[in-house]
Amino acid sequence: MGVPALPPKDRRQIGNSADDSTARPASTLDAVDRRLLELLQTEGRITLSELGRRVNLSPAAVGERVRRLESDGTVTGYTAQVDPTRLGYTLQAFVRIAPHTRMTVKHLRSRELLHRPEILEVHHVIGEDCWIFKLAARDTTHLEELIDLLSTLGRTTTSLLLSSPLPPPPPPPLAATTGGPLRARAGNRPSKASGQRLGPPLSGSSLSRDLCRLSRQ
């Protein structure tokens, strides 16, 4: 349908969007830029002075680099992570939608739903279901109301979120020469004591088959 995924709501935008044609490719980011991006993603409230100390630059030099990353669309915004349960939302769910014919997120009925505060994320995907909504609800009655509203867009399949043992990590900047991640996440590093080895990378098709097999168990 050609509709891009929508980012989480209420993200404060800075400068150009990340998909703007003026955004710099990863190959133009040097080692200092990559380190700054890593720090900004994991410690959003870090000061320019501390950033400078971490990368061995003056606060003025670091500030100029950060402003350049903001203005060219590499850094798209800063946000606070809030626990939904503290706001009264005790349930979260993913709702997959196979939309009715000619129904897209540009449709008037869809746009009205997108502005509801309970809709946290909307993604346009390839597969049997075209959309994935992430919802927050007070209770099962509230969740049922939201599902009823979404069912006007198409056939729905709902998965209740029980827990998130692995919070979404910030993506590591890609290496300029190989196109791969600059380094592996610490949690995925094999233990020398155990002799564990990393297997070959999964292709997209094999990963999809594995996920489908797990979902049926």
BALOBA-1460 file (C-alpha; in Angstrom, 3 decimals):
// residues 217
<rec num="1" residu="m" x="0.000" y="0.000" z="0.000"/>
<rec num="2" residu="g" x="3.043" y="2.254" z="0.146"/>
<rec num="3" residu="v" x="2.281" y="3.724" z="3.578"/>
<rec num="4" residu="p" x="5.380" y="4.029" z="5.806"/>
<rec num="5" residu="a" x="5.406" y="2.854" z="9.413"/>
<rec num="6" residu="l" x="4.424" y="5.488" z="11.916"/>
<rec num="7" residu="p" x="6.877" y="6.233" z="14.769"/>
<rec num="8" residu="p" x="5.795" y="6.216" z="18.418"/>
<rec num="9" residu="k" x="3.536" y="9.171" z="19.133"/>
<rec num="10" residu="d" x="4.635" y="12.370" z="20.863"/>
<rec num="11" residu="r" x="8.251" y="12.122" z="19.805"/>
<rec num="12" residu="r" x="9.788" y="15.585" z="19.718"/>
<rec num="13" residu="q" x="11.189" y="16.240" z="16.254"/>
<rec num="14" residu="i" x="14.424" y="18.136" z="15.685"/>
<rec num="15" residu="g" x="15.526" y="19.465" z="12.319"/>
<rec num="16" residu="n" x="14.794" y="17.308" z="9.290"/>
<rec num="17" residu="s" x="13.137" y="13.899" z="9.475"/>
<rec num="18" residu="a" x="15.302" y="10.784" z="9.434"/>
<rec num="19" residu="d" x="14.167" y="9.865" z="5.931"/>
<rec num="20" residu="d" x="14.886" y="13.330" z="4.524"/>
<rec num="21" residu="s" x="17.083" y="13.349" z="1.456"/>
<rec num="22" residu="t" x="19.552" y="15.590" z="3.297"/>
<rec num="23" residu="a" x="20.251" y="12.975" z="5.977"/>
<rec num="24" residu="r" x="23.833" y="11.763" z="5.952"/>
<rec num="25" residu="p" x="24.588" y="8.135" z="5.066"/>
<rec num="26" residu="a" x="26.243" y="6.014" z="7.742"/>
<rec num="27" residu="s" x="29.499" y="6.025" z="5.756"/>
<rec num="28" residu="t" x="30.032" y="9.718" z="6.579"/>
<rec num="29" residu="l" x="29.858" y="9.170" z="10.352"/>
<rec num="30" residu="d" x="33.277" y="8.927" z="11.937"/>
<rec num="31" residu="a" x="34.172" y="7.038" z="15.121"/>
<rec num="32" residu="v" x="33.411" y="10.040" z="17.332"/>
<rec num="33" residu="d" x="29.971" y="10.494" z="15.780"/>
<rec num="34" residu="r" x="29.166" y="6.830" z="16.362"/>
<rec num="35" residu="r" x="30.276" y="7.022" z="19.977"/>
<rec num="36" residu="l" x="28.161" y="10.162" z="20.506"/>
<rec num="37" residu="l" x="25.110" y="8.421" z="19.039"/>
<rec num="38" residu="e" x="25.635" y="5.462" z="21.335"/>
<rec num="39" residu="l" x="25.860" y="7.715" z="24.391"/>
<rec num="40" residu="l" x="22.860" y="9.856" z="23.408"/>
<rec num="41" residu="q" x="20.688" y="6.771" z="22.911"/>
<rec num="42" residu="t" x="21.608" y="5.167" z="26.231"/>
<rec num="43" residu="e" x="22.014" y="8.320" z="28.360"/>
<rec num="44" residu="g" x="19.636" y="10.901" z="26.946"/>
<rec num="45" residu="r" x="20.169" y="13.400" z="29.801"/>
<rec num="46" residu="i" x="23.955" y="13.418" z="29.567"/>
<rec num="47" residu="t" x="25.503" y="16.903" z="29.542"/>
<rec num="48" residu="l" x="27.770" y="18.275" z="26.832"/>
<rec num="49" residu="s" x="30.585" y="18.455" z="29.366"/>
<rec num="50" residu="e" x="30.257" y="14.752" z="30.164"/>
<rec num="51" residu="l" x="29.930" y="13.900" z="26.478"/>
<rec num="52" residu="g" x="33.157" y="15.785" z="25.826"/>
<rec num="53" residu="r" x="34.900" y="13.910" z="28.626"/>
<rec num="54" residu="r" x="33.793" y="10.560" z="27.215"/>
<rec num="55" residu="v" x="35.058" y="11.286" z="23.677"/>
<rec num="56" residu="n" x="38.009" y="13.522" z="24.615"/>
<rec num="57" residu="l" x="36.631" y="16.719" z="23.071"/>
<rec num="58" residu="s" x="35.713" y="20.125" z="24.448"/>
<rec num="59" residu="p" x="32.035" y="20.841" z="25.242"/>
<rec num="60" residu="a" x="31.983" y="23.368" z="22.388"/>
<rec num="61" residu="a" x="33.289" y="20.822" z="19.873"/>
<rec num="62" residu="v" x="30.853" y="18.172" z="21.105"/>
<rec num="63" residu="g" x="27.967" y="20.656" z="20.967"/>
<rec num="64" residu="e" x="28.768" y="21.442" z="17.339"/>
<rec num="65" residu="r" x="28.816" y="17.751" z="16.446"/>
<rec num="66" residu="v" x="25.495" y="17.103" z="18.208"/>
<rec num="67" residu="r" x="23.879" y="20.084" z="16.467"/>
<rec num="68" residu="r" x="25.107" y="18.771" z="13.116"/>
<rec num="69" residu="l" x="23.676" y="15.313" z="13.875"/>
<rec num="70" residu="e" x="20.351" y="16.962" z="14.734"/>
<rec num="71" residu="s" x="20.224" y="19.268" z="11.726"/>
<rec num="72" residu="d" x="21.037" y="16.576" z="9.148"/>
<rec num="73" residu="g" x="18.343" y="14.224" z="10.480"/>
<rec num="74" residu="t" x="20.585" y="11.618" z="12.128"/>
<rec num="75" residu="v" x="19.210" y="12.485" z="15.588"/>
<rec num="76" residu="t" x="15.447" y="12.904" z="15.174"/>
<rec num="77" residu="g" x="14.497" y="13.739" z="18.761"/>
<rec num="78" residu="y" x="14.748" y="13.048" z="22.484"/>
<rec num="79" residu="t" x="12.066" y="11.395" z="24.569"/>
<rec num="80" residu="a" x="11.296" y="10.205" z="28.101"/>
<rec num="81" residu="q" x="10.380" y="6.568" z="28.671"/>
<rec num="82" residu="v" x="7.308" y="6.360" z="30.919"/>
<rec num="83" residu="d" x="5.867" y="3.274" z="32.612"/>
<rec num="84" residu="p" x="2.294" y="2.929" z="31.256"/>
<rec num="85" residu="t" x="1.110" y="1.262" z="34.450"/>
<rec num="86" residu="r" x="1.860" y="4.461" z="36.379"/>
<rec num="87" residu="l" x="-0.618" y="6.211" z="34.077"/>
<rec num="88" residu="g" x="-3.373" y="3.665" z="34.675"/>
<rec num="89" residu="y" x="-2.804" y="1.410" z="31.660"/>
<rec num="90" residu="t" x="-2.526" y="-2.116" z="33.078"/>
<rec num="91" residu="l" x="-2.637" y="-3.939" z="29.724"/>
<rec num="92" residu="q" x="-0.744" y="-3.670" z="26.468"/>
<rec num="93" residu="a" x="-1.493" y="-5.605" z="23.312"/>
<rec num="94" residu="f" x="-0.492" y="-5.990" z="19.688"/>
<rec num="95" residu="v" x="-3.363" y="-6.042" z="17.202"/>
<rec num="96" residu="r" x="-2.653" y="-7.257" z="13.672"/>
<rec num="97" residu="i" x="-5.107" y="-6.114" z="11.025"/>
<rec num="98" residu="a" x="-5.877" y="-7.491" z="7.585"/>
<rec num="99" residu="p" x="-7.677" y="-4.407" z="6.249"/>
<rec num="100" residu="h" x="-10.789" y="-4.253" z="4.150"/>
<rec num="101" residu="t" x="-10.337" y="-3.547" z="0.445"/>
<rec num="102" residu="r" x="-9.016" y="-0.029" z="-0.249"/>
<rec num="103" residu="m" x="-8.711" y="0.733" z="3.462"/>
<rec num="104" residu="t" x="-5.376" y="2.417" z="4.313"/>
<rec num="105" residu="v" x="-4.037" y="4.532" z="7.163"/>
<rec num="106" residu="k" x="-4.837" y="7.586" z="5.029"/>
<rec num="107" residu="h" x="-8.540" y="6.781" z="5.196"/>
<rec num="108" residu="l" x="-10.610" y="9.179" z="7.335"/>
<rec num="109" residu="r" x="-11.704" y="6.448" z="9.746"/>
<rec num="110" residu="s" x="-8.095" y="5.316" z="10.157"/>
<rec num="111" residu="r" x="-6.833" y="8.848" z="10.820"/>
<rec num="112" residu="e" x="-9.397" y="9.275" z="13.597"/>
<rec num="113" residu="l" x="-8.175" y="6.113" z="15.310"/>
<rec num="114" residu="l" x="-4.511" y="7.126" z="15.026"/>
<rec num="115" residu="h" x="-5.149" y="10.172" z="17.225"/>
<rec num="116" residu="r" x="-6.470" y="8.125" z="20.148"/>
<rec num="117" residu="p" x="-4.030" y="8.216" z="23.098"/>
<rec num="118" residu="e" x="-4.288" y="4.446" z="23.577"/>
<rec num="119" residu="i" x="-2.679" y="3.826" z="20.170"/>
<rec num="120" residu="l" x="1.037" y="3.725" z="20.945"/>
<rec num="121" residu="e" x="2.488" y="2.525" z="17.638"/>
<rec num="122" residu="v" x="1.308" y="1.713" z="14.120"/>
<rec num="123" residu="h" x="3.405" y="-0.259" z="11.636"/>
<rec num="124" residu="h" x="2.740" y="-1.085" z="7.987"/>
<rec num="125" residu="v" x="4.177" y="-4.542" z="7.294"/>
<rec num="126" residu="i" x="4.406" y="-7.154" z="4.569"/>
<rec num="127" residu="g" x="2.609" y="-10.437" z="5.133"/>
<rec num="128" residu="e" x="-0.846" y="-11.845" z="5.742"/>
<rec num="129" residu="d" x="-1.661" y="-8.870" z="7.976"/>
<rec num="130" residu="c" x="-0.851" y="-5.403" z="6.672"/>
<rec num="131" residu="w" x="-0.901" y="-3.355" z="9.884"/>
<rec num="132" residu="i" x="0.308" y="-3.895" z="13.437"/>
<rec num="133" residu="f" x="-1.079" y="-1.669" z="16.186"/>
<rec num="134" residu="k" x="0.327" y="-1.500" z="19.703"/>
<rec num="135" residu="l" x="-2.301" y="-0.524" z="22.283"/>
<rec num="136" residu="a" x="-2.431" y="0.385" z="25.948"/>
<rec num="137" residu="a" x="-5.658" y="-0.235" z="27.879"/>
<rec num="138" residu="r" x="-6.944" y="0.240" z="31.407"/>
<rec num="139" residu="d" x="-8.477" y="-3.245" z="31.626"/>
<rec num="140" residu="t" x="-10.011" y="-5.977" z="29.492"/>
<rec num="141" residu="t" x="-13.220" y="-3.990" z="29.006"/>
<rec num="142" residu="h" x="-11.253" y="-1.037" z="27.658"/>
<rec num="143" residu="l" x="-9.211" y="-3.376" z="25.451"/>
<rec num="144" residu="e" x="-12.382" y="-4.915" z="24.050"/>
<rec num="145" residu="e" x="-13.650" y="-1.441" z="23.133"/>
<rec num="146" residu="l" x="-10.430" y="-0.646" z="21.313"/>
<rec num="147" residu="i" x="-10.473" y="-3.938" z="19.402"/>
<rec num="148" residu="d" x="-14.061" y="-3.278" z="18.354"/>
<rec num="149" residu="l" x="-12.992" y="0.089" z="16.960"/>
<rec num="150" residu="l" x="-10.074" y="-1.431" z="15.057"/>
<rec num="151" residu="s" x="-12.276" y="-4.198" z="13.680"/>
<rec num="152" residu="t" x="-14.013" y="-1.571" z="11.552"/>
<rec num="153" residu="l" x="-10.779" y="-1.401" z="9.542"/>
<rec num="154" residu="g" x="-10.520" y="-5.146" z="8.877"/>
<rec num="155" residu="r" x="-10.032" y="-8.576" z="10.404"/>
<rec num="156" residu="t" x="-8.118" y="-8.384" z="13.688"/>
<rec num="157" residu="t" x="-5.826" y="-10.786" z="15.543"/>
<rec num="158" residu="t" x="-4.880" y="-9.725" z="19.070"/>
<rec num="159" residu="s" x="-1.871" y="-10.768" z="21.166"/>
<rec num="160" residu="l" x="-1.806" y="-9.686" z="24.812"/>
<rec num="161" residu="l" x="1.604" y="-8.496" z="25.989"/>
<rec num="162" residu="l" x="2.648" y="-10.430" z="29.118"/>
<rec num="163" residu="s" x="6.153" y="-9.077" z="29.624"/>
<rec num="164" residu="s" x="9.141" y="-7.625" z="27.770"/>
<rec num="165" residu="p" x="12.237" y="-9.363" z="29.167"/>
<rec num="166" residu="l" x="14.500" y="-7.636" z="26.630"/>
<rec num="167" residu="p" x="13.806" y="-3.901" z="26.310"/>
<rec num="168" residu="p" x="14.305" y="-2.484" z="22.809"/>
<rec num="169" residu="p" x="18.030" y="-1.697" z="22.514"/>
<rec num="170" residu="p" x="19.263" y="1.268" z="20.495"/>
<rec num="171" residu="p" x="20.526" y="0.112" z="17.084"/>
<rec num="172" residu="p" x="24.323" y="0.241" z="16.834"/>
<rec num="173" residu="p" x="25.662" y="2.496" z="14.070"/>
<rec num="174" residu="l" x="26.705" y="0.562" z="10.991"/>
<rec num="175" residu="a" x="30.397" y="0.258" z="10.275"/>
<rec num="176" residu="a" x="31.437" y="2.477" z="7.371"/>
<rec num="177" residu="t" x="33.350" y="-0.228" z="5.481"/>
<rec num="178" residu="t" x="31.401" y="-3.453" z="6.041"/>
<rec num="179" residu="g" x="27.855" y="-2.179" z="6.442"/>
<rec num="180" residu="g" x="27.508" y="-4.369" z="9.542"/>
<rec num="181" residu="p" x="27.061" y="-3.282" z="13.172"/>
<rec num="182" residu="l" x="30.047" y="-1.529" z="14.678"/>
<rec num="183" residu="r" x="30.135" y="-4.120" z="17.448"/>
<rec num="184" residu="a" x="27.910" y="-6.800" z="18.903"/>
<rec num="185" residu="r" x="25.693" y="-6.066" z="21.883"/>
<rec num="186" residu="a" x="27.267" y="-7.150" z="25.132"/>
<rec num="187" residu="g" x="24.403" y="-9.490" z="25.945"/>
<rec num="188" residu="n" x="25.040" y="-11.509" z="22.784"/>
<rec num="189" residu="r" x="28.747" y="-12.045" z="23.234"/>
<rec num="190" residu="p" x="29.742" y="-15.719" z="23.664"/>
<rec num="191" residu="s" x="31.363" y="-16.772" z="26.903"/>
<rec num="192" residu="k" x="34.974" y="-17.907" z="26.607"/>
<rec num="193" residu="a" x="34.555" y="-20.148" z="29.641"/>
<rec num="194" residu="s" x="31.613" y="-21.999" z="28.125"/>
<rec num="195" residu="g" x="33.210" y="-22.273" z="24.704"/>
<rec num="196" residu="q" x="29.984" y="-21.028" z="23.114"/>
<rec num="197" residu="r" x="30.265" y="-20.070" z="19.467"/>
<rec num="198" residu="l" x="28.064" y="-17.858" z="17.408"/>
<rec num="199" residu="g" x="26.310" y="-19.669" z="14.574"/>
<rec num="200" residu="p" x="26.032" y="-18.402" z="11.009"/>
<rec num="201" residu="p" x="23.747" y="-15.412" z="10.479"/>
<rec num="202" residu="l" x="20.107" y="-16.239" z="9.786"/>
<rec num="203" residu="s" x="18.652" y="-15.255" z="6.452"/>
<rec num="204" residu="g" x="15.338" y="-13.421" z="6.374"/>
<rec num="205" residu="s" x="13.451" y="-16.505" z="5.161"/>
<rec num="206" residu="s" x="14.948" y="-18.893" z="7.723"/>
<rec num="207" residu="l" x="14.332" y="-16.424" z="10.542"/>
<rec num="208" residu="s" x="10.684" y="-16.068" z="9.479"/>
<rec num="209" residu="r" x="10.264" y="-19.851" z="9.435"/>
<rec num="210" residu="d" x="11.773" y="-20.125" z="12.921"/>
<rec num="211" residu="l" x="9.498" y="-17.413" z="14.295"/>
<rec num="212" residu="c" x="6.407" y="-19.008" z="12.756"/>
<rec num="213" residu="r" x="7.384" y="-22.396" z="14.211"/>
<rec num="214" residu="l" x="7.844" y="-20.887" z="17.676"/>
<rec num="215" residu="s" x="4.498" y="-19.092" z="17.466"/>
<rec num="216" residu="r" x="2.719" y="-22.425" z="16.876"/>
<rec num="217" residu="q" x="4.257" y="-24.093" z="19.949"/>
